[in-house]
Amino acid sequence: MEKNSGFLAKIKRAACLDSSTPDTGKGKSKSSGNKVAHGFHLVEGQAGHDMEDYHVAEYRYKKNHMLGLFAIFDGHLGDRVPSYLKDNLFDNILKEPNFWNNPEMAIKNAYRSTDRFILENSMQLGPGGSTAVTAIVIDGKDLWVANVGDSRAVLCERGSANQLTVDHEPHTERRRIEKQGGFVTNLPGDVPRVNGQLAVARAFGDQSLKAHLSSEPDIRHIPIDATIEFVILASDGLWKVMSNQETVDMVKSVKDPQAAAKRLTSEALARKSKDDISCIVIRFG
Protein backbone atom coordinates (compact mmCIF):
# COMPACT_ATOMS: atom_id res chain seq x y z
CA MET A 1 0.00 0.00 0.00
CA GLU A 2 1.27 3.53 -0.83
CA LYS A 3 2.60 5.61 1.99
CA ASN A 4 0.34 8.55 2.72
CA SER A 5 2.90 11.20 1.73
CA GLY A 6 3.43 9.63 -1.68
CA PHE A 7 -0.30 9.34 -2.16
CA LEU A 8 -0.84 13.02 -1.31
CA ALA A 9 1.88 14.04 -3.73
CA LYS A 10 0.17 12.09 -6.52
CA ILE A 11 -3.18 13.68 -5.76
CA LYS A 12 -1.58 17.12 -5.66
CA ARG A 13 -0.08 16.57 -9.09
CA ALA A 14 -3.39 15.27 -10.40
CA ALA A 15 -5.17 18.39 -9.18
CA CYS A 16 -2.93 20.76 -11.17
CA LEU A 17 -4.93 22.00 -14.12
CA ASP A 18 -3.36 22.52 -17.52
CA SER A 19 -3.94 25.74 -19.38
CA SER A 20 -6.89 25.78 -21.76
CA THR A 21 -4.75 27.37 -24.49
CA PRO A 22 -3.62 25.12 -27.36
CA ASP A 23 -0.76 22.83 -26.37
CA THR A 24 1.75 21.97 -29.06
CA GLY A 25 5.30 20.70 -29.40
CA LYS A 26 7.67 18.17 -30.91
CA GLY A 27 10.75 16.10 -30.19
CA LYS A 28 12.89 13.19 -31.33
CA SER A 29 14.83 10.32 -29.83
CA LYS A 30 18.57 10.70 -29.27
CA SER A 31 19.43 7.04 -29.69
CA SER A 32 21.77 5.81 -32.40
CA GLY A 33 19.20 3.23 -33.53
CA ASN A 34 16.16 3.75 -35.70
CA LYS A 35 15.05 7.38 -35.67
CA VAL A 36 11.80 8.34 -33.98
CA ALA A 37 10.32 11.85 -34.11
CA HIS A 38 7.00 13.14 -32.83
CA GLY A 39 4.78 16.19 -32.78
CA PHE A 40 1.58 16.95 -30.88
CA HIS A 41 -1.23 19.48 -30.87
CA LEU A 42 -4.18 19.71 -28.47
CA VAL A 43 -7.08 22.17 -28.64
CA GLU A 44 -9.99 22.69 -26.27
CA GLY A 45 -13.42 21.92 -27.70
CA GLN A 46 -16.67 23.86 -27.57
CA ALA A 47 -18.57 21.43 -25.36
CA GLY A 48 -18.93 23.94 -22.51
CA HIS A 49 -16.44 22.38 -20.07
CA ASP A 50 -12.73 22.83 -19.34
CA MET A 51 -10.14 20.88 -21.29
CA GLU A 52 -10.26 17.21 -20.28
CA ASP A 53 -7.69 15.78 -22.72
CA TYR A 54 -4.14 15.12 -21.51
CA HIS A 55 -1.14 13.71 -23.32
CA VAL A 56 2.33 12.21 -22.83
CA ALA A 57 5.09 12.50 -25.44
CA GLU A 58 8.59 11.84 -24.11
CA TYR A 59 11.68 9.64 -24.31
CA ARG A 60 13.35 7.74 -21.49
CA TYR A 61 16.58 5.75 -21.45
CA LYS A 62 16.14 2.60 -19.36
CA LYS A 63 18.39 -0.46 -19.06
CA ASN A 64 20.30 0.42 -22.23
CA HIS A 65 17.08 0.86 -24.20
CA MET A 66 15.56 4.03 -25.62
CA LEU A 67 11.83 4.19 -24.96
CA GLY A 68 9.40 6.52 -26.68
CA LEU A 69 6.32 6.98 -24.49
CA PHE A 70 3.19 8.45 -26.06
CA ALA A 71 -0.41 8.64 -24.84
CA ILE A 72 -3.68 10.51 -25.07
CA PHE A 73 -6.14 10.45 -22.17
CA ASP A 74 -9.66 11.73 -22.87
CA GLY A 75 -11.39 12.46 -19.58
CA HIS A 76 -15.04 12.86 -18.67
CA LEU A 77 -16.74 14.33 -15.58
CA GLY A 78 -13.63 16.34 -14.78
CA ASP A 79 -9.92 16.17 -15.50
CA ARG A 80 -8.46 14.56 -12.37
CA VAL A 81 -8.44 10.99 -13.70
CA PRO A 82 -6.74 11.81 -17.04
CA SER A 83 -4.28 14.06 -15.18
CA TYR A 84 -3.47 11.22 -12.79
CA LEU A 85 -2.97 8.83 -15.72
CA LYS A 86 -0.61 11.29 -17.39
CA ASP A 87 1.56 11.37 -14.28
CA ASN A 88 1.46 7.70 -13.35
CA LEU A 89 0.40 5.15 -16.00
CA PHE A 90 3.74 4.80 -17.80
CA ASP A 91 5.62 4.67 -14.47
CA ASN A 92 3.33 1.83 -13.43
CA ILE A 93 3.92 -0.03 -16.70
CA LEU A 94 7.71 0.31 -16.50
CA LYS A 95 7.75 -0.77 -12.85
CA GLU A 96 6.17 -4.11 -13.75
CA PRO A 97 8.89 -6.75 -13.20
CA ASN A 98 8.09 -8.56 -16.45
CA PHE A 99 8.06 -5.48 -18.71
CA TRP A 100 11.23 -6.36 -20.64
CA ASN A 101 10.40 -10.02 -21.32
CA ASN A 102 6.60 -9.76 -21.58
CA PRO A 103 5.47 -6.19 -22.38
CA GLU A 104 1.90 -7.31 -23.11
CA MET A 105 1.39 -8.80 -19.65
CA ALA A 106 3.10 -5.81 -18.02
CA ILE A 107 0.77 -3.38 -19.80
CA LYS A 108 -2.31 -5.40 -18.82
CA ASN A 109 -1.23 -5.65 -15.20
CA ALA A 110 -0.43 -1.94 -14.99
CA TYR A 111 -3.74 -0.90 -16.56
CA ARG A 112 -5.55 -3.11 -14.03
CA SER A 113 -3.62 -1.92 -10.95
CA THR A 114 -3.85 1.74 -12.02
CA ASP A 115 -7.61 1.48 -12.42
CA ARG A 116 -7.87 -0.17 -9.01
CA PHE A 117 -5.92 2.70 -7.42
CA ILE A 118 -8.17 5.30 -9.09
CA LEU A 119 -11.31 3.56 -7.84
CA GLU A 120 -9.93 3.13 -4.31
CA ASN A 121 -9.15 6.86 -4.20
CA SER A 122 -12.25 8.24 -5.88
CA MET A 123 -12.86 10.58 -2.93
CA GLN A 124 -9.74 12.50 -3.99
CA LEU A 125 -9.76 11.84 -7.73
CA GLY A 126 -13.48 12.42 -8.17
CA PRO A 127 -16.26 10.41 -9.84
CA GLY A 128 -15.02 10.81 -13.42
CA GLY A 129 -13.02 8.62 -15.74
CA SER A 130 -10.89 8.57 -18.85
CA THR A 131 -10.17 6.69 -22.02
CA ALA A 132 -6.55 5.92 -22.86
CA VAL A 133 -4.50 5.12 -25.92
CA THR A 134 -0.83 4.43 -25.17
CA ALA A 135 2.12 3.68 -27.43
CA ILE A 136 5.56 2.49 -26.35
CA VAL A 137 8.37 2.48 -28.93
CA ILE A 138 11.37 0.36 -27.90
CA ASP A 139 14.68 1.26 -29.62
CA GLY A 140 12.76 2.43 -32.67
CA LYS A 141 12.15 -1.25 -33.51
CA ASP A 142 9.06 -2.39 -31.64
CA LEU A 143 5.74 -0.62 -31.15
CA TRP A 144 3.34 -1.64 -28.36
CA VAL A 145 -0.09 -0.01 -28.54
CA ALA A 146 -2.87 -0.40 -25.96
CA ASN A 147 -6.23 1.26 -25.45
CA VAL A 148 -9.42 1.43 -23.44
CA GLY A 149 -12.27 3.52 -24.82
CA ASP A 150 -12.53 5.29 -28.17
CA SER A 151 -9.27 7.20 -28.48
CA ARG A 152 -7.56 5.59 -31.43
CA ALA A 153 -4.18 4.68 -32.95
CA VAL A 154 -3.89 4.49 -36.73
CA LEU A 155 -0.77 3.29 -38.55
CA CYS A 156 0.36 4.40 -42.00
CA GLU A 157 1.92 1.42 -43.76
CA ARG A 158 2.88 1.80 -47.41
CA GLY A 159 0.48 4.76 -47.56
CA SER A 160 -2.53 2.81 -46.28
CA ALA A 161 -4.30 3.34 -42.96
CA ASN A 162 -4.35 0.44 -40.50
CA GLN A 163 -6.34 0.93 -37.29
CA LEU A 164 -4.37 -0.63 -34.44
CA THR A 165 -6.89 -0.10 -31.65
CA VAL A 166 -10.46 -1.20 -30.95
CA ASP A 167 -13.19 1.41 -30.37
CA HIS A 168 -14.89 0.13 -27.22
CA GLU A 169 -18.45 1.19 -27.99
CA PRO A 170 -21.38 0.14 -25.78
CA HIS A 171 -23.39 -1.56 -28.53
CA THR A 172 -20.50 -3.88 -29.44
CA GLU A 173 -20.16 -4.99 -25.79
CA ARG A 174 -23.86 -5.09 -24.98
CA ARG A 175 -23.82 -8.79 -24.07
CA ARG A 176 -21.04 -8.37 -21.50
CA ILE A 177 -22.63 -5.22 -20.03
CA GLU A 178 -26.04 -6.88 -19.66
CA LYS A 179 -24.46 -10.01 -18.18
CA GLN A 180 -22.92 -7.74 -15.52
CA GLY A 181 -26.31 -6.21 -14.70
CA GLY A 182 -26.10 -3.07 -16.80
CA PHE A 183 -27.94 -1.93 -19.91
CA VAL A 184 -27.26 -0.03 -23.12
CA THR A 185 -29.55 2.77 -24.28
CA ASN A 186 -29.84 3.73 -27.94
CA LEU A 187 -32.12 6.77 -28.00
CA PRO A 188 -32.97 8.60 -31.24
CA GLY A 189 -30.47 11.36 -31.96
CA ASP A 190 -27.93 10.04 -29.46
CA VAL A 191 -25.11 7.52 -29.41
CA PRO A 192 -25.43 4.22 -27.48
CA ARG A 193 -24.61 4.70 -23.78
CA VAL A 194 -23.90 2.42 -20.82
CA ASN A 195 -26.82 2.84 -18.39
CA GLY A 196 -27.86 5.90 -20.40
CA GLN A 197 -24.69 7.75 -19.34
CA LEU A 198 -21.33 6.84 -20.84
CA ALA A 199 -20.63 6.51 -24.57
CA VAL A 200 -17.75 4.04 -24.12
CA ALA A 201 -17.78 0.50 -22.72
CA ARG A 202 -14.25 0.58 -21.29
CA ALA A 203 -12.52 3.29 -19.28
CA PHE A 204 -10.41 4.06 -16.25
CA GLY A 205 -12.34 5.23 -13.19
CA ASP A 206 -16.11 5.93 -13.34
CA GLN A 207 -16.82 4.30 -9.99
CA SER A 208 -20.61 4.58 -10.28
CA LEU A 209 -20.56 2.58 -13.54
CA LYS A 210 -17.61 0.29 -12.83
CA ALA A 211 -19.71 -2.81 -12.27
CA HIS A 212 -20.61 -2.59 -15.97
CA LEU A 213 -17.39 -1.12 -17.40
CA SER A 214 -14.10 -2.82 -18.19
CA SER A 215 -10.57 -1.42 -17.95
CA GLU A 216 -9.07 -4.36 -19.85
CA PRO A 217 -6.95 -2.97 -22.71
CA ASP A 218 -6.67 -4.29 -26.23
CA ILE A 219 -2.96 -4.60 -27.03
CA ARG A 220 -1.07 -4.83 -30.32
CA HIS A 221 2.60 -5.41 -31.08
CA ILE A 222 3.99 -4.09 -34.37
CA PRO A 223 7.60 -4.69 -35.43
CA ILE A 224 8.74 -1.45 -37.07
CA ASP A 225 10.26 -1.93 -40.52
CA ALA A 226 10.79 0.21 -43.62
CA THR A 227 7.13 -0.11 -44.69
CA ILE A 228 5.86 1.68 -41.58
CA GLU A 229 5.89 5.47 -41.96
CA PHE A 230 4.06 6.94 -39.00
CA VAL A 231 1.38 6.46 -36.34
CA ILE A 232 -1.42 8.87 -35.40
CA LEU A 233 -2.78 8.83 -31.84
CA ALA A 234 -5.89 10.96 -31.35
CA SER A 235 -8.94 11.42 -29.16
CA ASP A 236 -12.41 10.91 -30.59
CA GLY A 237 -12.69 14.66 -31.26
CA LEU A 238 -10.71 13.87 -34.42
CA TRP A 239 -12.20 10.49 -35.32
CA LYS A 240 -15.80 11.71 -35.07
CA VAL A 241 -15.27 13.85 -38.19
CA MET A 242 -12.45 12.12 -40.12
CA SER A 243 -11.90 8.59 -41.38
CA ASN A 244 -8.65 6.69 -40.81
CA GLN A 245 -7.58 6.94 -44.44
CA GLU A 246 -8.46 10.65 -44.63
CA THR A 247 -6.12 11.41 -41.75
CA VAL A 248 -3.29 9.40 -43.27
CA ASP A 249 -3.75 10.94 -46.71
CA MET A 250 -3.81 14.45 -45.26
CA VAL A 251 -0.40 14.21 -43.57
CA LYS A 252 1.57 11.49 -45.37
CA SER A 253 3.55 14.17 -47.25
CA VAL A 254 4.10 16.33 -44.14
CA LYS A 255 7.54 15.40 -42.80
CA ASP A 256 7.35 17.60 -39.68
CA PRO A 257 5.18 15.62 -37.22
CA GLN A 258 4.19 18.74 -35.26
CA ALA A 259 2.93 20.40 -38.46
CA ALA A 260 1.09 17.16 -39.26
CA ALA A 261 -0.62 17.08 -35.85
CA LYS A 262 -1.62 20.75 -36.23
CA ARG A 263 -3.02 20.13 -39.69
CA LEU A 264 -5.22 17.29 -38.42
CA THR A 265 -6.60 19.22 -35.45
CA SER A 266 -7.24 22.25 -37.68
CA GLU A 267 -9.14 20.08 -40.15
CA ALA A 268 -11.24 18.57 -37.36
CA LEU A 269 -12.14 22.09 -36.18
CA ALA A 270 -12.99 23.09 -39.75
CA ARG A 271 -15.33 20.08 -39.87
CA LYS A 272 -17.12 21.43 -36.79
CA SER A 273 -15.88 18.92 -34.22
CA LYS A 274 -17.10 20.27 -30.88
CA ASP A 275 -15.12 17.93 -28.62
CA ASP A 276 -11.60 18.43 -27.26
CA ILE A 277 -9.19 17.41 -30.03
CA SER A 278 -5.81 15.88 -29.23
CA CYS A 279 -3.36 14.46 -31.74
CA ILE A 280 0.15 12.99 -31.66
CA VAL A 281 1.99 11.99 -34.84
CA ILE A 282 4.98 9.65 -34.44
CA ARG A 283 7.27 9.32 -37.48
CA PHE A 284 9.79 6.54 -38.04
CA GLY A 285 12.95 6.54 -40.14
N, C-alpha and C positions, 0 to 999 in steps of 0.2 A: 504494500500500500504506500502511496506517495506520502512523504513528509508534508506537514501542513504548510511550511514556508515555501516549498517548491510548488505546491498546489496553488497558493495565493499568487505566486509570481506568474504562473500560467494564466490564471484568471485575469490578472492585471493586464497582461499582454493582450489577451483576447478582448478586453474591454476598450482598447485603444482604437478609435475609429479612423479609418483612412479618409483622406480628403475626397470630396465628391467631384473634383476636377478630373479631367481625363488623365489616365496614368499610362505612360508609354516609355519604352526603352528597348535596349538590345544588348547582346553580349556574345561571346564565343569562347569555346574551350581553349585552354592553353596547352593541352597535351600534344605530344608529337605523333599521336596516332591519327585516326580518321578525324577530319575536321567537323565540328559541330558549331553552328551559329544559330542564334534565335533573336526574335523580336516580338514585342507584345504591345497591345493597345487595348485599353479598357475605357468604356464610356458609360456614364450613368443613364438609365432609361427614363421614360416619362410615365412611369407607373404610379407616381405619387408617393414613393417611399425613398429613403436614403439608399445609397449604393450598397448592394448586398453580395456583389461578386468580389472575390479575392483571387489572387494568383501567386504562384511561385515560379521563378525562372532563375536558376542559379547553377553553379558548378561546385562540386566538392571533390577533393582528392582524398581517397580513403584506401588504405591497404594496397598502395601502388596501383590503384585504378582511378581513372577520371570518370566521375559520375555527373551527368546532366540531369537535373531534377526540375520537372515542369508540372504544373497543375493549375486547374481552374476549379474553384469552389463557388457554386451558385447557391446562395443562402435564401431562406424564406422565413418569415416571422422574426426578422431581426438579423443582425450580422455577427452575433457572438460565436455561433457554431462555425461558420466559414472562416472567421478570424482565428479561432482556436485550431482548426485544421491546417491553416496556413503555417502556423507556428510549430505544429507538433506532428503532423501525420508522417512526413518524411523521416523525422528523427525516430519515430516509432518503427517504421519499416526497417531502417538501417540498424536499429538496435536488435532486431530479431537475430538470434544466433545462427539461423540457417540461411541468412540472406544470400551469402556468396555461393552456396551449393544448391539452394533451392529457392530462387527469388519468388516463384509463384506462391509457395506455401508461406513465405515470409510476408508477402503483401497481403494475403488473405488473413493471416493471423493478426497483422497490425491493423487492418481495417476493422476487424472484429473487436480487438481490445480497445481501440480508439473510440469506437461507437459505445462500448460499454462504459468507458470513462465519462463520455459526454452525458449519457443517460443518468449515471450515478451522481453527476454534479449539475443536474438541470436547474437546481435552485440558483446557481451562480451563472450558468451559461444560458439560461432562459429556455422557453418552450419550443424554440424554432429548430430548424434543421438545415441540411445542405446536401446538394449533389456534389459529386467529385469526379473529375477525370484526371488521372495522374500518368505521367510518362517518365520512365527512368532510362537514360541512355548510358550504357556501360562501355567505356573506351571507344565510343563512336562505332561500335560493332554490333551491339545488341540493344534492342528496344523492347521494354516491358511496359505495356499499357494496361491500366485497370480503370474501371468506372462503376459508380452507382448513380442512378438517375439518368437525366437526359442531356447532360453535357457530353460532348462527342469528340472523338479523335478520328480524323480522316487522313489517310496516307495517299501521297501522289507517287505512283509507281508506273514508270514508262508513260507518264502523262495522264494516266487514268486514276480516278478516285476509288479508294478502297476503304470503306468504313470499318474501323478496327473495333469499335465499341458497340454495345447493345443499348438502345434507348429503352429504359425500363418504364414502360407505360402501363397504367393500371389495367387497361383492357386485355393486354397480352398476358398478364399475371392474375387474371380474375379468379381462376380456379384455386390458386394458392391462397389468395386473399380471403376468398369465401370459406376455404377449409380452415382458416385461422380465425373465423368468426367475424370478418369484415364484409364490406360490400363495395361495389363499384357503381357510381352513378354515371349516367350518360345523358344529361339533359340537353334539350335542343339549344343550339347556340353556344354550348360550352364543351370543353374537352372532358374526357372521362376522368373521374376523381375517386380516390380512395376515401370511403365514408363521406363522400360529397365535399371533401376538403382539398386533398393534395393531388396534384396532377402527375406525380411520379410514384412508382411502386417500390422504389428502393431509395434510401437516403440515410445519411447520418442524423442522429438526434430524433426530433419529433416524438417526444415521450408519449404524448396522448394517443398517437397512432401506432406506436411501435409494435403492438401485438399483431398488427396487420402489415407492417413494412419489413423489408429485409435490408440489411447492410452488406450482404454478400456481393463482392465485386465480380464482374466478368473480367478475365485476364487474358491478354494475348502476348505472345512472344514473337518478335519479328527480327530475324537476322538482317543486319543492314548491309546491302551490297550496292553495286553501281547502278542498279535499276531503281533504287529508292531515292527520290529527290528531296521530299520534305514531308512534314506532318503538320496538320492544322489541329490545334486544340481550341475549342470554343464552347461558350455557354449557349443555351437554347435561344438566346436573343438573336444569334446569327442564324441558327439552323431553322428557325420558324419561317424565315423569309428567303433562304437560299438553299439550293440542293447541293449535295456533295460535289458533283462534277462542276457545277457553276463556280464554287469557291476555288477549286483547283485550277480551272481554266482562267479565272480572273488573275491569279498571282503566279502562275507557273513561269512567266517570263520576268518576274520581279525578283532580282537577285538579293536585294536588301530585305531581310525578313521583317524588320520593323516597318518598312514602307509597305510590305505585303499585308501585315496585320492591320495597319491603318487603313489600307484600301478596302479590306473586307469589312471592318467596322463601319466605315463611311458608307459603303454600299448598303449595309443592313439598315442604317439610319435613313438612307435615301428611299429604301423600300418600306419605310414607316414602321420598322420594328420599335415597339414601345418598351420592351424589356431592357434591363441592363445587358450590355454587349461586351463580352470579353474574348480576346483572341490572342493565341500564341502561335507563331509559325517557327518551326524548327527545321533548319536546312542542313543537309548532309553533303560532304564532299567539297 
